[in-house]
Amino acid sequence: MNTSCSPAGCGPRAPLTPEQERILHEHGTEYPGSSPLNHEKREGVYHCAGCGAALFRSNTKYDSGSGWPSFWAAEAGAVGTSRDTRHGMVRTEAHCAACGGHLGHVFPDGPPPTGERYCINGLALDFRPADV
């Protein structure tokens, strides 16, 4: 078991699956519609599966219809971005600011108040319900 700490989260982490490794460390993606987190409706916090840092709150999650968990805002300072020119496109990559793990991409077509859509791989996230 890994132990990871950041200003936003700390504690023992389960070993990553090969698919999580591919997404977080090799800039992979999961199939659209494959994440159970698409249907998660409980209150809670979405953490980085790689290091445990808190990334998104459930009150910023919405159904974008994209097939991936989507959020209109991240926790302050929790998600970094960079220019991604892979696959012949220019996109904005989202990564965990604490560990650098690839999360997904940010698009300028989200709802108010930010207008942003953080389109995130569910396997890059660890959801922790508020009632636990």
N, CA, C and O of each residue as an XYZ file, in Angstrom:
528
protein
N       0.845     -1.181      0.000
C       0.000      0.000      0.000
C       0.885      1.238      0.000
O       1.880      1.300      0.722
N       0.520      2.214     -0.808
C       1.262      3.462     -0.877
C       0.785      4.413      0.213
O      -0.378      4.369      0.615
N       1.668      5.259      0.685
C       1.263      6.348      1.566
C       1.590      7.630      0.838
O       2.739      7.868      0.465
N       0.575      8.462      0.636
C       0.761      9.700     -0.096
C       0.221     10.862      0.701
O      -0.841     10.767      1.316
N       0.950     11.954      0.690
C       0.500     13.142      1.401
C       0.642     14.361      0.508
O       1.579     14.482     -0.282
N      -0.306     15.245      0.660
C      -0.274     16.539     -0.013
C      -0.990     17.502      0.911
O      -1.597     17.065      1.889
N      -0.944     18.781      0.641
C      -1.664     19.724      1.494
C      -3.165     19.444      1.549
O      -3.822     19.787      2.531
N      -3.713     18.821      0.496
C      -5.152     18.593      0.440
C      -5.569     17.193      0.860
O      -6.765     16.932      0.987
N      -4.640     16.294      1.078
C      -5.015     14.932      1.439
C      -3.806     14.125      1.849
O      -2.694     14.363      1.379
N      -4.032     13.170      2.727
C      -2.933     12.349      3.200
C      -3.494     11.033      3.695
O      -4.588     10.986      4.256
N      -2.755      9.983      3.491
C      -3.166      8.717      4.058
C      -2.779      7.554      3.180
O      -2.247      7.733      2.084
N      -3.053      6.355      3.673
C      -2.701      5.159      2.909
C      -3.559      5.050      1.660
O      -4.756      5.334      1.703
N      -2.973      4.651      0.575
C      -3.663      4.515     -0.699
C      -3.533      3.073     -1.165
O      -2.477      2.455     -1.024
N      -4.593      2.556     -1.710
C      -4.534      1.216     -2.296
C      -3.633      1.271     -3.531
O      -3.537      2.316     -4.175
N      -2.982      0.176     -3.865
C      -2.171      0.176     -5.092
C      -3.054      0.469     -6.305
O      -4.211      0.052     -6.357
N      -2.506      1.176     -7.258
C      -3.250      1.495     -8.470
C      -3.383      0.250     -9.344
O      -2.483     -0.590     -9.388
N      -4.507      0.144    -10.033
C      -4.686     -0.933    -11.000
C      -3.876     -0.587    -12.246
O      -3.484      0.568    -12.418
N      -3.618     -1.558    -13.115
C      -2.908     -1.241    -14.359
C      -3.627     -0.174    -15.182
O      -2.973      0.659    -15.809
N      -4.965     -0.183    -15.192
C      -5.717      0.822    -15.948
C      -5.566      2.203    -15.321
O      -5.452      3.195    -16.040
N      -5.563      2.282    -14.003
C      -5.336      3.569    -13.335
C      -3.934      4.082    -13.621
O      -3.746      5.276    -13.851
N      -2.957      3.200    -13.608
C      -1.581      3.583    -13.956
C      -1.529      4.158    -15.368
O      -0.886      5.181    -15.604
N      -2.209      3.495    -16.309
C      -2.223      3.937    -17.706
C      -2.831      5.335    -17.820
O      -2.318      6.179    -18.555
N      -3.910      5.575    -17.103
C      -4.572      6.882    -17.169
C      -3.741      7.955    -16.475
O      -3.428      8.982    -17.078
N      -3.386      7.730    -15.228
C      -2.695      8.747    -14.431
C      -1.275      9.034    -14.897
O      -0.832     10.183    -14.864
N      -0.552      7.994    -15.333
C       0.872      8.171    -15.630
C       1.229      8.124    -17.110
O       2.330      8.519    -17.494
N       0.293      7.639    -17.959
C       0.571      7.559    -19.388
C      -0.431      8.366    -20.213
O      -0.516      8.201    -21.430
N      -1.185      9.235    -19.551
C      -2.149     10.117    -20.224
C      -3.224      9.349    -20.979
O      -3.662      9.770    -22.049
N      -3.644      8.228    -20.421
C      -4.679      7.418    -21.051
C      -6.068      7.957    -20.775
O      -6.239      8.973    -20.102
N      -7.059      7.255    -21.310
C      -8.452      7.599    -21.038
C      -9.248      6.309    -20.929
O      -8.843      5.269    -21.447
N     -10.367      6.388    -20.260
C     -11.258      5.245    -20.148
C     -12.358      5.381    -21.195
O     -12.576      6.467    -21.734
N     -13.043      4.293    -21.480
C     -14.134      4.334    -22.446
C     -15.258      5.216    -21.925
O     -15.590      5.154    -20.741
N     -15.852      6.040    -22.791
C     -16.973      6.869    -22.342
C     -18.108      5.994    -21.830
O     -18.407      4.942    -22.394
N     -18.731      6.447    -20.755
C     -19.852      5.737    -20.164
C     -19.481      4.557    -19.291
O     -20.360      3.878    -18.761
N     -18.173      4.298    -19.130
C     -17.751      3.107    -18.387
C     -17.596      3.335    -16.887
O     -17.505      2.365    -16.135
N     -17.564      4.573    -16.433
C     -17.314      4.835    -15.012
C     -18.600      4.831    -14.190
O     -19.562      5.518    -14.533
N     -18.615      4.055    -13.101
C     -19.761      4.102    -12.183
C     -19.938      5.500    -11.575
O     -21.029      5.837    -11.115
N     -18.880      6.309    -11.570
C     -18.979      7.652    -11.010
C     -19.867      8.565    -11.853
O     -20.293      9.617    -11.377
N     -20.150      8.181    -13.090
C     -21.088      8.961    -13.904
C     -22.444      9.063    -13.204
O     -23.146     10.065    -13.338
N     -22.802      8.026    -12.464
C     -24.121      7.948    -11.830
C     -24.082      8.270    -10.343
O     -25.108      8.167     -9.671
N     -22.940      8.652     -9.816
C     -22.803      8.969     -8.387
C     -23.531     10.270     -8.078
O     -23.252     11.304     -8.686
N     -24.464     10.216     -7.129
C     -25.273     11.400     -6.788
C     -25.109     11.829     -5.330
O     -25.646     12.863     -4.935
N     -24.379     11.057     -4.521
C     -24.245     11.390     -3.108
C     -23.344     12.610     -2.906
O     -22.514     12.944     -3.752
N     -23.537     13.261     -1.759
C     -22.647     14.359     -1.384
C     -21.305     13.762     -0.979
O     -21.246     12.688     -0.380
N     -20.242     14.461     -1.309
C     -18.920     14.002     -0.945
C     -17.843     14.727     -1.718
O     -18.080     15.759     -2.348
N     -16.648     14.156     -1.653
C     -15.485     14.775     -2.286
C     -14.802     13.739     -3.177
O     -14.654     12.575     -2.806
N     -14.395     14.190     -4.348
C     -13.655     13.362     -5.296
C     -12.174     13.664     -5.117
O     -11.742     14.808     -5.256
N     -11.399     12.627     -4.807
C      -9.970     12.759     -4.543
C      -9.179     12.134     -5.691
O      -9.707     11.326     -6.455
N      -7.926     12.511     -5.800
C      -7.014     11.905     -6.770
C      -6.762     10.455     -6.356
O      -6.406     10.180     -5.211
N      -6.950      9.536     -7.296
C      -6.705      8.125     -7.009
C      -5.216      7.842     -6.817
O      -4.843      6.825     -6.234
N      -4.373      8.740     -7.307
C      -2.932      8.547     -7.195
C      -2.348      8.981     -5.870
O      -1.466      8.313     -5.330
N      -2.835     10.107     -5.334
C      -2.212     10.639     -4.114
C      -3.194     10.991     -3.007
O      -2.773     11.251     -1.879
N      -4.477     11.007     -3.295
C      -5.469     11.310     -2.266
C      -5.824     12.772     -2.112
O      -6.629     13.110     -1.244
N      -5.260     13.648     -2.915
C      -5.582     15.070     -2.810
C      -7.046     15.312     -3.185
O      -7.552     14.713     -4.134
N      -7.718     16.182     -2.446
C      -9.096     16.551     -2.755
C      -9.110     17.399     -4.026
O      -8.391     18.394     -4.118
N      -9.934     17.003     -5.013
C      -9.957     17.680     -6.308
C     -11.276     18.393     -6.606
O     -11.279     19.543     -7.046
N     -12.396     17.705     -6.363
C     -13.709     18.239     -6.726
C     -14.718     17.927     -5.625
O     -14.614     16.902     -4.952
N     -15.679     18.800     -5.448
C     -16.799     18.568     -4.530
C     -18.025     18.158     -5.345
O     -18.199     18.567     -6.493
N     -18.862     17.344     -4.722
C     -20.040     16.832     -5.426
C     -20.987     17.940     -5.884
O     -21.709     17.760     -6.864
N     -20.998     19.069     -5.201
C     -21.915     20.143     -5.604
C     -21.475     20.852     -6.886
O     -22.190     21.729     -7.372
N     -20.306     20.490     -7.448
C     -19.871     21.048     -8.734
C     -19.986     20.016     -9.860
O     -19.646     20.309    -11.006
N     -20.462     18.820     -9.539
C     -20.607     17.755    -10.537
C     -21.923     17.933    -11.280
O     -22.925     18.348    -10.698
N     -21.912     17.617    -12.571
C     -23.139     17.675    -13.367
C     -23.050     16.660    -14.502
O     -21.966     16.177    -14.829
N     -24.178     16.346    -15.091
C     -24.230     15.408    -16.207
C     -24.040     16.182    -17.504
O     -24.956     16.856    -17.975
N     -22.855     16.080    -18.072
C     -22.538     16.817    -19.302
C     -22.982     16.057    -20.543
O     -23.025     16.620    -21.637
N     -23.313     14.770    -20.375
C     -23.648     13.949    -21.530
C     -22.428     13.475    -22.299
O     -22.561     12.867    -23.361
N     -21.237     13.748    -21.773
C     -19.996     13.401    -22.474
C     -19.587     11.944    -22.281
O     -18.822     11.402    -23.079
N     -20.096     11.307    -21.218
C     -19.698      9.935    -20.925
C     -18.638      9.839    -19.843
O     -18.253      8.736    -19.455
N     -18.160     10.969    -19.349
C     -17.182     11.009    -18.273
C     -17.720     11.870    -17.137
O     -18.506     12.786    -17.378
N     -17.307     11.590    -15.898
C     -17.704     12.481    -14.802
C     -17.251     13.906    -15.130
O     -16.111     14.130    -15.537
N     -18.161     14.858    -14.945
C     -17.868     16.246    -15.297
C     -18.170     17.180    -14.137
O     -19.111     16.969    -13.371
N     -17.356     18.208    -14.027
C     -17.455     19.185    -12.939
C     -17.303     20.576    -13.542
O     -16.587     20.750    -14.529
N     -17.972     21.567    -12.955
C     -17.826     22.932    -13.457
C     -16.771     23.727    -12.689
O     -16.470     24.863    -13.055
N     -16.206     23.144    -11.629
C     -15.125     23.816    -10.884
C     -14.337     22.777    -10.104
O     -14.867     21.741     -9.704
N     -13.072     23.073     -9.898
C     -12.198     22.242     -9.069
C     -11.935     22.959     -7.753
O     -12.181     24.159     -7.628
N     -11.437     22.223     -6.781
C     -11.011     22.841     -5.529
C      -9.878     23.820     -5.838
O      -9.058     23.563     -6.720
N      -9.832     24.917     -5.131
C      -8.813     25.947     -5.360
C      -7.408     25.357     -5.301
O      -7.021     24.756     -4.298
N      -6.651     25.529     -6.375
C      -5.261     25.087     -6.444
C      -5.054     23.589     -6.570
O      -3.911     23.132     -6.560
N      -6.128     22.801     -6.691
C      -6.000     21.343     -6.699
C      -5.716     20.751     -8.073
O      -5.110     19.685     -8.179
N      -6.152     21.438     -9.120
C      -6.012     20.910    -10.480
C      -5.194     21.883    -11.316
O      -5.539     23.057    -11.451
N      -4.115     21.372    -11.868
C      -3.297     22.167    -12.773
C      -3.692     21.884    -14.208
O      -4.344     20.880    -14.494
N      -3.300     22.760    -15.103
C      -3.598     22.561    -16.521
C      -2.348     22.787    -17.360
O      -1.418     23.485    -16.955
N      -2.355     22.185    -18.523
C      -1.273     22.385    -19.480
C      -1.823     22.162    -20.887
O      -2.870     21.541    -21.069
N      -1.108     22.672    -21.859
C      -1.508     22.520    -23.266
C      -1.213     21.089    -23.706
O      -0.116     20.576    -23.484
N      -2.189     20.460    -24.325
C      -2.067     19.079    -24.787
C      -2.278     19.058    -26.303
O      -3.359     19.391    -26.788
N      -1.236     18.664    -27.050
C      -1.335     18.611    -28.503
C      -1.319     17.175    -29.026
O      -1.096     16.946    -30.215
N      -1.555     16.214    -28.137
C      -1.591     14.808    -28.562
C      -2.796     14.574    -29.471
O      -3.779     15.313    -29.421
N      -2.707     13.561    -30.282
C      -3.815     13.090    -31.116
C      -4.272     14.135    -32.144
O      -5.425     14.115    -32.573
N      -3.384     15.037    -32.535
C      -3.701     16.002    -33.570
C      -4.692     17.076    -33.164
O      -5.279     17.736    -34.021
N      -4.885     17.257    -31.849
C      -5.813     18.278    -31.352
C      -5.071     19.176    -30.372
O      -4.033     18.799    -29.830
N      -5.613     20.360    -30.155
C      -5.100     21.238    -29.112
C      -6.169     21.288    -28.028
O      -7.281     21.767    -28.251
N      -5.807     20.780    -26.842
C      -6.747     20.745    -25.719
C      -6.024     21.215    -24.464
O      -4.805     21.387    -24.456
N      -6.800     21.417    -23.409
C      -6.239     21.769    -22.118
C      -6.313     20.542    -21.222
O      -7.396     20.103    -20.837
N      -5.147     19.997    -20.897
C      -5.087     18.828    -20.020
C      -5.275     19.259    -18.577
O      -4.784     20.311    -18.167
N      -5.988     18.444    -17.806
C      -6.134     18.648    -16.361
C      -5.301     17.587    -15.651
O      -5.376     16.401    -15.973
N      -4.508     18.030    -14.682
C      -3.709     17.090    -13.917
C      -3.766     17.464    -12.434
O      -4.027     18.615    -12.085
N      -3.520     16.484    -11.574
C      -3.493     16.731    -10.133
C      -2.313     17.651     -9.828
O      -1.174     17.358    -10.190
N      -2.599     18.757     -9.163
C      -1.529     19.705     -8.843
C      -0.564     19.131     -7.822
O       0.590     19.557     -7.761
N      -1.010     18.170     -7.018
C      -0.146     17.593     -5.980
C       0.820     16.550     -6.526
O       2.001     16.563     -6.178
N       0.335     15.643     -7.382
C       1.203     14.551     -7.848
C       1.457     14.560     -9.351
O       2.296     13.800     -9.836
N       0.748     15.406    -10.097
C       0.945     15.489    -11.543
C       0.191     14.458    -12.351
O       0.312     14.440    -13.576
N      -0.592     13.591    -11.705
C      -1.326     12.558    -12.420
C      -2.332     13.138    -13.405
O      -3.031     14.105    -13.101
N      -2.397     12.533    -14.591
C      -3.349     12.960    -15.628
C      -4.764     12.634    -15.176
O      -5.050     11.505    -14.776
N      -5.648     13.624    -15.239
C      -7.044     13.440    -14.838
C      -7.982     13.407    -16.036
O      -8.907     12.596    -16.075
N      -7.758     14.265    -16.998
C      -8.638     14.399    -18.150
C      -8.360     15.720    -18.837
O      -7.205     16.113    -19.002
N      -9.434     16.412    -19.242
C      -9.287     17.675    -19.951
C     -10.323     18.689    -19.478
O     -11.344     18.324    -18.896
N     -10.047     19.959    -19.734
C     -10.963     21.049    -19.398
C     -11.392     21.707    -20.712
O     -10.568     22.017    -21.572
N     -12.706     21.909    -20.839
C     -13.259     22.518    -22.045
C     -14.072     23.762    -21.662
O     -14.602     23.838    -20.554
N     -14.169     24.734    -22.574
C     -14.878     25.985    -22.277
C     -16.372     25.926    -22.595
O     -16.956     26.936    -22.989
N     -17.000     24.756    -22.430
C     -18.421     24.608    -22.781
C     -19.270     24.145    -21.598
O     -20.305     23.504    -21.780
N     -18.829     24.473    -20.402
C     -19.555     24.053    -19.202
C     -20.629     25.042    -18.795
O     -20.806     26.086    -19.422
N     -21.342     24.696    -17.735
C     -22.436     25.558    -17.270
C     -21.926     26.730    -16.433
O     -20.761     26.756    -16.037
N     -22.795     27.692    -16.169
C     -22.453     28.764    -15.230
C     -22.245     28.166    -13.839
O     -22.815     27.110    -13.566
N     -21.503     28.744    -12.990
C     -20.972     30.094    -13.122
C     -19.609     30.174    -13.804
O     -19.162     31.276    -14.123
N     -18.926     29.044    -14.041
C     -17.571     29.111    -14.592
C     -17.515     28.987    -16.106
O     -16.604     29.523    -16.738
N     -18.485     28.282    -16.698
C     -18.430     28.012    -18.128
C     -17.421     26.934    -18.482
O     -17.163     26.691    -19.661
N     -16.842     26.281    -17.472
C     -15.841     25.244    -17.720
C     -16.436     23.857    -17.511
O     -17.345     23.661    -16.704
N     -15.890     22.891    -18.270
C     -16.262     21.488    -18.098
C     -14.982     20.693    -17.863
O     -14.208     20.442    -18.787
N     -14.781     20.308    -16.624
C     -13.689     19.405    -16.294
C     -14.182     18.009    -16.618
O     -15.001     17.455    -15.885
N     -13.698     17.441    -17.696
C     -14.096     16.123    -18.177
C     -13.042     15.138    -17.667
O     -11.932     15.082    -18.197
N     -13.393     14.362    -16.639
C     -12.403     13.632    -15.853
C     -12.607     12.120    -15.937
O     -13.738     11.638    -15.879
N     -11.527     11.386    -16.071
C     -11.583      9.932    -16.037
C     -11.990      9.472    -14.643
O     -11.359      9.844    -13.653
N     -13.033      8.672    -14.565
C     -13.490      8.166    -13.272
C     -12.432      7.348    -12.558
O     -12.363      7.374    -11.329
N     -11.602      6.620    -13.300
C     -10.558      5.804    -12.678
C      -9.442      6.648    -12.065
O      -8.638      6.137    -11.284
N      -9.386      7.923    -12.410
C      -8.400      8.829    -11.811
C      -8.908      9.401    -10.492
O      -8.186     10.112     -9.792
N     -10.173      9.080    -10.157
C     -10.806      9.645     -8.968
C     -11.102      8.588     -7.917
O     -11.307      7.414     -8.225
N     -11.118      9.031     -6.679
C     -11.519      8.210     -5.535
C     -12.614      9.007     -4.829
O     -12.324     10.004     -4.167
N     -13.878      8.571     -4.965
C     -14.985      9.285     -4.345
C     -15.132      8.876     -2.889
O     -15.157      7.691     -2.555
N     -15.229      9.884     -2.032
C     -15.435      9.637     -0.607
C     -16.733     10.345     -0.192
O     -16.778     11.573     -0.121
N     -17.796      9.555      0.085
C     -19.069     10.152      0.459
C     -18.983     10.909      1.778
O     -18.203     10.555      2.663
N     -19.797     11.957      1.896
C     -19.799     12.796      3.100
C     -20.326     12.043      4.314
O     -19.955     12.363      5.443
N     -21.184     11.049      4.105
C     -21.798     10.332      5.216
C     -20.942      9.227      5.808
O     -21.416      8.480      6.665
N     -19.706      9.103      5.381
C     -18.819      8.059      5.900
C     -17.801      8.665      6.843
O     -16.960      7.949      7.388
